[in-house]
Amino acid sequence: MILGLTGRVGVGKSHALDIARSHFIADVIELDEVGHMLLKRPEIIQELTRTFGPDIIVEGGISRPLLGKRVFSNPSELATLNAFIHPIIKETVEIQIDNKKGDWIICGALLHDIQLDTLCDTIVVIDAKESDIKEHIGEKYPRIGPSQKSLSEYKILADHIIVNNYDSTFEASCISTFQTVFKSKY
């Protein structure tokens, strides 16, 4: 069983993932962590430096804040970055899953963009009201939010939707949904 966990920035995907980890047995792949790890590879540093220039380098490595500031303010550069890094992320995830059979949770806002939704048996979308998201993540939202899919685009992908009201009901909703998804296992 491979569960895809996705949703817009700031909706609580990481919190939902923590809940899943504490109640269910599954290996986890966080797409943000895979991307961060890949940014440390010399060949990727070299290619991104060639593409975006040396101003994204700090102390010999890619500065994620500098790269993010640059690409999230320029849709063309974001598309260039994604066209380069998404296939590498996809291949990395596929290798991890192929090397260890069992239950997996792949978590990330860009699950569909990276074409990893095709590996998933079910997709769970975490949702929240936009005003709650903005309050929860602050200044990060205007920078990243507009470059992500709309709520309706996420809902089309969903087999299950969990609404995060940023209160105590979220954990119960997550547990109930994950029990439904993993019912054949637990």
CYANA upper distance limits for C-alpha pairs under 8 A (distance plus 0.5 A):
  1 MET  CA    102 GLY  CA      7.37
  1 MET  CA    103 ASP  CA      5.31
  1 MET  CA    104 TRP  CA      6.89
  1 MET  CA    120 CYS  CA      8.08
  1 MET  CA    121 ASP  CA      6.59
  1 MET  CA    182 PHE  CA      8.27
  2 ILE  CA    103 ASP  CA      6.26
  2 ILE  CA    104 TRP  CA      5.21
  2 ILE  CA    105 ILE  CA      6.27
  2 ILE  CA    106 ILE  CA      7.82
  2 ILE  CA    119 LEU  CA      7.54
  2 ILE  CA    120 CYS  CA      5.32
  2 ILE  CA    121 ASP  CA      5.79
  2 ILE  CA    122 THR  CA      7.38
  3 LEU  CA    103 ASP  CA      8.47
  3 LEU  CA    104 TRP  CA      6.69
  3 LEU  CA    105 ILE  CA      5.23
  3 LEU  CA    106 ILE  CA      6.76
  3 LEU  CA    120 CYS  CA      5.99
  3 LEU  CA    121 ASP  CA      6.52
  3 LEU  CA    122 THR  CA      5.69
  3 LEU  CA    123 ILE  CA      6.39
  3 LEU  CA    124 VAL  CA      7.75
  3 LEU  CA    181 VAL  CA      8.46
  4 GLY  CA    105 ILE  CA      6.30
  4 GLY  CA    106 ILE  CA      5.40
  4 GLY  CA    107 CYS  CA      6.49
  4 GLY  CA    111 LEU  CA      7.73
  4 GLY  CA    117 ASP  CA      7.05
  4 GLY  CA    120 CYS  CA      6.15
  4 GLY  CA    121 ASP  CA      8.23
  4 GLY  CA    122 THR  CA      6.69
  4 GLY  CA    123 ILE  CA      5.08
  4 GLY  CA    124 VAL  CA      6.55
  5 LEU  CA     13 LYS  CA      7.45
  5 LEU  CA     17 LEU  CA      8.40
  5 LEU  CA    105 ILE  CA      7.35
  5 LEU  CA    106 ILE  CA      6.54
  5 LEU  CA    107 CYS  CA      5.10
  5 LEU  CA    108 GLY  CA      6.92
  5 LEU  CA    111 LEU  CA      8.37
  5 LEU  CA    123 ILE  CA      6.51
  5 LEU  CA    124 VAL  CA      5.44
  5 LEU  CA    125 VAL  CA      6.46
  5 LEU  CA    126 ILE  CA      7.91
  6 THR  CA     13 LYS  CA      7.07
  6 THR  CA    107 CYS  CA      6.39
  6 THR  CA    108 GLY  CA      5.65
  6 THR  CA    109 ALA  CA      5.43
  6 THR  CA    110 LEU  CA      7.86
  6 THR  CA    111 LEU  CA      6.97
  6 THR  CA    123 ILE  CA      7.92
  6 THR  CA    124 VAL  CA      6.83
  6 THR  CA    125 VAL  CA      5.43
  6 THR  CA    126 ILE  CA      6.72
  6 THR  CA    154 TYR  CA      8.42
  7 GLY  CA     11 VAL  CA      7.09
  7 GLY  CA     13 LYS  CA      7.39
  7 GLY  CA    108 GLY  CA      7.83
  7 GLY  CA    109 ALA  CA      5.64
  7 GLY  CA    125 VAL  CA      5.66
  7 GLY  CA    126 ILE  CA      5.55
  7 GLY  CA    127 ASP  CA      6.74
  7 GLY  CA    151 LEU  CA      8.45
  7 GLY  CA    154 TYR  CA      6.92
  8 ARG  CA    109 ALA  CA      6.22
  8 ARG  CA    126 ILE  CA      8.19
  8 ARG  CA    127 ASP  CA      7.75
  8 ARG  CA    145 GLY  CA      7.76
  8 ARG  CA    148 GLN  CA      7.22
  8 ARG  CA    149 LYS  CA      7.59
  8 ARG  CA    150 SER  CA      8.25
  8 ARG  CA    151 LEU  CA      7.85
  8 ARG  CA    154 TYR  CA      8.41
  9 VAL  CA    109 ALA  CA      7.15
  9 VAL  CA    133 ILE  CA      8.32
  9 VAL  CA    141 TYR  CA      7.72
  9 VAL  CA    144 ILE  CA      7.84
  9 VAL  CA    145 GLY  CA      6.78
  9 VAL  CA    148 GLN  CA      8.30
 10 GLY  CA    133 ILE  CA      5.96
 10 GLY  CA    134 LYS  CA      8.31
 10 GLY  CA    136 HIS  CA      7.30
 10 GLY  CA    137 ILE  CA      6.38
 10 GLY  CA    141 TYR  CA      8.12
 11 VAL  CA    126 ILE  CA      6.65
 11 VAL  CA    127 ASP  CA      6.18
 11 VAL  CA    128 ALA  CA      6.03
 11 VAL  CA    133 ILE  CA      6.53
 11 VAL  CA    164 ASN  CA      7.20
 12 GLY  CA     16 ALA  CA      6.64
 12 GLY  CA    126 ILE  CA      7.32
 12 GLY  CA    164 ASN  CA      7.46
 13 LYS  CA     17 LEU  CA      6.56
 13 LYS  CA    107 CYS  CA      7.69
 13 LYS  CA    108 GLY  CA      7.95
 13 LYS  CA    126 ILE  CA      6.82
 14 SER  CA     18 ASP  CA      6.68
 14 SER  CA    107 CYS  CA      8.43
 15 HIS  CA     19 ILE  CA      6.83
 16 ALA  CA     20 ALA  CA      6.73
 16 ALA  CA    171 GLU  CA      7.85
 16 ALA  CA    174 CYS  CA      6.83
 17 LEU  CA     21 ARG  CA      6.61
 17 LEU  CA    107 CYS  CA      7.97
 18 ASP  CA     22 SER  CA      6.77
 19 ILE  CA     23 HIS  CA      6.92
 19 ILE  CA    171 GLU  CA      7.24
 19 ILE  CA    174 CYS  CA      7.60
 19 ILE  CA    175 ILE  CA      7.70
 20 ALA  CA     24 PHE  CA      6.07
 20 ALA  CA    174 CYS  CA      8.00
 20 ALA  CA    175 ILE  CA      7.60
 20 ALA  CA    178 PHE  CA      7.54
 21 ARG  CA     25 ILE  CA      7.23
 21 ARG  CA     26 ALA  CA      7.71
 23 HIS  CA    175 ILE  CA      8.03
 24 PHE  CA    186 TYR  CA      8.35
 25 ILE  CA    103 ASP  CA      7.91
 26 ALA  CA    102 GLY  CA      7.80
 26 ALA  CA    103 ASP  CA      5.30
 26 ALA  CA    104 TRP  CA      5.51
 26 ALA  CA    105 ILE  CA      7.01
 27 ASP  CA    102 GLY  CA      8.20
 27 ASP  CA    103 ASP  CA      6.73
 27 ASP  CA    104 TRP  CA      5.19
 27 ASP  CA    105 ILE  CA      6.76
 28 VAL  CA    104 TRP  CA      6.14
 28 VAL  CA    105 ILE  CA      5.31
 28 VAL  CA    106 ILE  CA      6.50
 28 VAL  CA    107 CYS  CA      8.03
 29 ILE  CA     33 GLU  CA      8.37
 29 ILE  CA     34 VAL  CA      8.09
 29 ILE  CA     93 VAL  CA      7.89
 29 ILE  CA    104 TRP  CA      8.01
 29 ILE  CA    105 ILE  CA      6.72
 29 ILE  CA    106 ILE  CA      5.32
 29 ILE  CA    107 CYS  CA      6.68
 30 GLU  CA     34 VAL  CA      6.94
 30 GLU  CA    106 ILE  CA      6.55
 30 GLU  CA    107 CYS  CA      5.39
 30 GLU  CA    108 GLY  CA      6.66
 31 LEU  CA     35 GLY  CA      6.63
 31 LEU  CA     89 ILE  CA      8.07
 31 LEU  CA    106 ILE  CA      7.64
 31 LEU  CA    107 CYS  CA      6.53
 31 LEU  CA    108 GLY  CA      5.65
 31 LEU  CA    110 LEU  CA      8.31
 31 LEU  CA    111 LEU  CA      8.27
 32 ASP  CA     36 HIS  CA      6.62
 32 ASP  CA    108 GLY  CA      7.16
 33 GLU  CA     37 MET  CA      6.56
 34 VAL  CA     38 LEU  CA      6.68
 34 VAL  CA     89 ILE  CA      7.10
 34 VAL  CA     92 THR  CA      8.29
 35 GLY  CA     39 LEU  CA      6.84
 35 GLY  CA     85 ILE  CA      8.25
 35 GLY  CA     89 ILE  CA      6.98
 36 HIS  CA     40 LYS  CA      7.59
 37 MET  CA     41 ARG  CA      7.90
 38 LEU  CA     44 ILE  CA      7.52
 38 LEU  CA     89 ILE  CA      8.29
 39 LEU  CA     44 ILE  CA      6.63
 39 LEU  CA     45 ILE  CA      6.79
 39 LEU  CA     61 GLY  CA      8.36
 39 LEU  CA     62 ILE  CA      6.90
 40 LYS  CA     44 ILE  CA      7.78
 40 LYS  CA     45 ILE  CA      7.20
 40 LYS  CA     61 GLY  CA      7.10
 40 LYS  CA     62 ILE  CA      7.67
 41 ARG  CA     45 ILE  CA      6.69
 42 PRO  CA     46 GLN  CA      6.57
 43 GLU  CA     47 GLU  CA      6.74
 44 ILE  CA     48 LEU  CA      6.52
 45 ILE  CA     49 THR  CA      6.46
 45 ILE  CA     61 GLY  CA      7.23
 45 ILE  CA     62 ILE  CA      6.82
 46 GLN  CA     50 ARG  CA      6.67
 47 GLU  CA     51 THR  CA      6.63
 48 LEU  CA     52 PHE  CA      6.22
 48 LEU  CA     53 GLY  CA      7.85
 48 LEU  CA     81 LEU  CA      8.44
 49 THR  CA     53 GLY  CA      5.20
 49 THR  CA     54 PRO  CA      5.84
 49 THR  CA     56 ILE  CA      7.56
 49 THR  CA     57 ILE  CA      7.91
 50 ARG  CA     54 PRO  CA      8.14
 52 PHE  CA     56 ILE  CA      7.65
 55 ASP  CA     66 LEU  CA      8.33
 56 ILE  CA     62 ILE  CA      6.26
 56 ILE  CA     63 SER  CA      6.05
 56 ILE  CA     64 ARG  CA      8.31
 56 ILE  CA     66 LEU  CA      5.97
 56 ILE  CA     67 LEU  CA      6.05
 57 ILE  CA     61 GLY  CA      5.76
 57 ILE  CA     62 ILE  CA      5.21
 57 ILE  CA     63 SER  CA      6.09
 58 VAL  CA     62 ILE  CA      6.78
 58 VAL  CA     63 SER  CA      6.20
 62 ILE  CA     67 LEU  CA      7.85
 63 SER  CA     67 LEU  CA      6.58
 64 ARG  CA     68 GLY  CA      6.24
 65 PRO  CA     69 LYS  CA      6.47
 66 LEU  CA     70 ARG  CA      6.74
 67 LEU  CA     71 VAL  CA      6.68
 68 GLY  CA     72 PHE  CA      6.19
 69 LYS  CA     73 SER  CA      6.82
 69 LYS  CA    143 ARG  CA      8.38
 70 ARG  CA     74 ASN  CA      7.10
 70 ARG  CA     77 GLU  CA      8.19
 71 VAL  CA     75 PRO  CA      7.15
 71 VAL  CA     76 SER  CA      8.31
 71 VAL  CA     77 GLU  CA      5.64
 71 VAL  CA     78 LEU  CA      5.05
 71 VAL  CA     81 LEU  CA      8.15
 72 PHE  CA     77 GLU  CA      8.49
 72 PHE  CA     78 LEU  CA      6.73
 72 PHE  CA    143 ARG  CA      6.79
 72 PHE  CA    144 ILE  CA      6.84
 72 PHE  CA    147 SER  CA      7.56
 73 SER  CA    143 ARG  CA      7.91
 74 ASN  CA     78 LEU  CA      6.79
 75 PRO  CA     79 ALA  CA      6.60
 75 PRO  CA    147 SER  CA      8.19
 76 SER  CA     80 THR  CA      6.79
 77 GLU  CA     81 LEU  CA      6.66
 78 LEU  CA     82 ASN  CA      6.59
 79 ALA  CA     83 ALA  CA      6.47
 80 THR  CA     84 PHE  CA      6.89
 81 LEU  CA     85 ILE  CA      6.56
 82 ASN  CA     86 HIS  CA      5.84
 83 ALA  CA     87 PRO  CA      7.71
 84 PHE  CA     88 ILE  CA      7.90
 85 ILE  CA     89 ILE  CA      6.72
 86 HIS  CA     90 LYS  CA      6.59
 86 HIS  CA    113 ASP  CA      8.34
 86 HIS  CA    114 ILE  CA      5.76
 87 PRO  CA     91 GLU  CA      6.65
 87 PRO  CA    114 ILE  CA      7.38
 88 ILE  CA     92 THR  CA      6.63
 89 ILE  CA     93 VAL  CA      6.72
 89 ILE  CA    114 ILE  CA      7.94
 90 LYS  CA     94 GLU  CA      6.63
 90 LYS  CA    114 ILE  CA      6.67
 90 LYS  CA    115 GLN  CA      7.74
 90 LYS  CA    116 LEU  CA      7.05
 91 GLU  CA     95 ILE  CA      6.67
 92 THR  CA     96 GLN  CA      6.88
 93 VAL  CA     97 ILE  CA      6.77
 94 GLU  CA     98 ASP  CA      6.49
 95 ILE  CA     99 ASN  CA      6.54
 96 GLN  CA    100 LYS  CA      7.09
 97 ILE  CA    101 LYS  CA      6.98
 97 ILE  CA    104 TRP  CA      8.21
106 ILE  CA    111 LEU  CA      8.21
107 CYS  CA    111 LEU  CA      7.66
109 ALA  CA    148 GLN  CA      8.45
110 LEU  CA    114 ILE  CA      6.50
111 LEU  CA    115 GLN  CA      6.83
111 LEU  CA    116 LEU  CA      5.84
111 LEU  CA    117 ASP  CA      6.28
112 HIS  CA    116 LEU  CA      6.36
112 HIS  CA    117 ASP  CA      5.68
116 LEU  CA    120 CYS  CA      7.53
117 ASP  CA    123 ILE  CA      7.83
122 THR  CA    158 ALA  CA      8.36
122 THR  CA    159 ASP  CA      6.51
122 THR  CA    181 VAL  CA      8.01
123 ILE  CA    157 LEU  CA      7.31
123 ILE  CA    158 ALA  CA      5.71
123 ILE  CA    159 ASP  CA      5.72
123 ILE  CA    160 HIS  CA      7.01
124 VAL  CA    158 ALA  CA      6.16
124 VAL  CA    159 ASP  CA      6.51
124 VAL  CA    160 HIS  CA      5.27
124 VAL  CA    161 ILE  CA      6.21
124 VAL  CA    162 ILE  CA      7.78
125 VAL  CA    154 TYR  CA      7.27
125 VAL  CA    155 LYS  CA      7.50
125 VAL  CA    157 LEU  CA      8.32
125 VAL  CA    158 ALA  CA      6.14
125 VAL  CA    159 ASP  CA      8.33
125 VAL  CA    160 HIS  CA      6.77
125 VAL  CA    161 ILE  CA      5.32
125 VAL  CA    162 ILE  CA      6.78
126 ILE  CA    161 ILE  CA      6.37
126 ILE  CA    162 ILE  CA      5.41
126 ILE  CA    163 VAL  CA      6.43
126 ILE  CA    164 ASN  CA      7.34
127 ASP  CA    151 LEU  CA      8.12
127 ASP  CA    161 ILE  CA      7.41
127 ASP  CA    162 ILE  CA      6.58
127 ASP  CA    163 VAL  CA      5.25
127 ASP  CA    164 ASN  CA      6.41
128 ALA  CA    132 ASP  CA      7.09
128 ALA  CA    133 ILE  CA      6.98
128 ALA  CA    163 VAL  CA      6.04
128 ALA  CA    164 ASN  CA      5.53
128 ALA  CA    165 ASN  CA      6.79
129 LYS  CA    133 ILE  CA      6.84
129 LYS  CA    165 ASN  CA      8.14
130 GLU  CA    134 LYS  CA      6.69
131 SER  CA    135 GLU  CA      6.72
132 ASP  CA    136 HIS  CA      6.47
132 ASP  CA    165 ASN  CA      8.07
132 ASP  CA    166 TYR  CA      8.25
133 ILE  CA    137 ILE  CA      6.65
133 ILE  CA    138 GLY  CA      8.39
133 ILE  CA    141 TYR  CA      8.14
134 LYS  CA    138 GLY  CA      5.74
134 LYS  CA    139 GLU  CA      8.20
134 LYS  CA    141 TYR  CA      6.48
137 ILE  CA    141 TYR  CA      6.81
139 GLU  CA    143 ARG  CA      7.72
140 LYS  CA    144 ILE  CA      6.77
140 LYS  CA    145 GLY  CA      8.37
141 TYR  CA    145 GLY  CA      5.46
141 TYR  CA    146 PRO  CA      8.41
142 PRO  CA    146 PRO  CA      7.12
144 ILE  CA    148 GLN  CA      7.48
149 LYS  CA    153 GLU  CA      6.36
149 LYS  CA    154 TYR  CA      7.15
150 SER  CA    154 TYR  CA      7.03
151 LEU  CA    155 LYS  CA      6.69
152 SER  CA    156 ILE  CA      6.86
153 GLU  CA    157 LEU  CA      7.44
154 TYR  CA    158 ALA  CA      7.04
155 LYS  CA    161 ILE  CA      7.93
160 HIS  CA    177 THR  CA      7.83
162 ILE  CA    170 PHE  CA      8.22
162 ILE  CA    173 SER  CA      6.93
162 ILE  CA    174 CYS  CA      7.18
162 ILE  CA    177 THR  CA      8.10
163 VAL  CA    170 PHE  CA      7.59
163 VAL  CA    173 SER  CA      8.36
164 ASN  CA    169 THR  CA      8.37
164 ASN  CA    170 PHE  CA      5.90
165 ASN  CA    169 THR  CA      7.93
165 ASN  CA    170 PHE  CA      7.19
166 TYR  CA    170 PHE  CA      7.23
168 SER  CA    172 ALA  CA      7.97
169 THR  CA    173 SER  CA      6.71
170 PHE  CA    174 CYS  CA      6.64
171 GLU  CA    175 ILE  CA      6.67
172 ALA  CA    176 SER  CA      6.60
173 SER  CA    177 THR  CA      6.63
174 CYS  CA    178 PHE  CA      6.49
175 ILE  CA    179 GLN  CA      6.47
176 SER  CA    180 THR  CA      6.82
177 THR  CA    181 VAL  CA      6.75
178 PHE  CA    182 PHE  CA      6.40
178 PHE  CA    183 LYS  CA      8.46
179 GLN  CA    183 LYS  CA      5.81
179 GLN  CA    186 TYR  CA      7.92
182 PHE  CA    186 TYR  CA      6.74
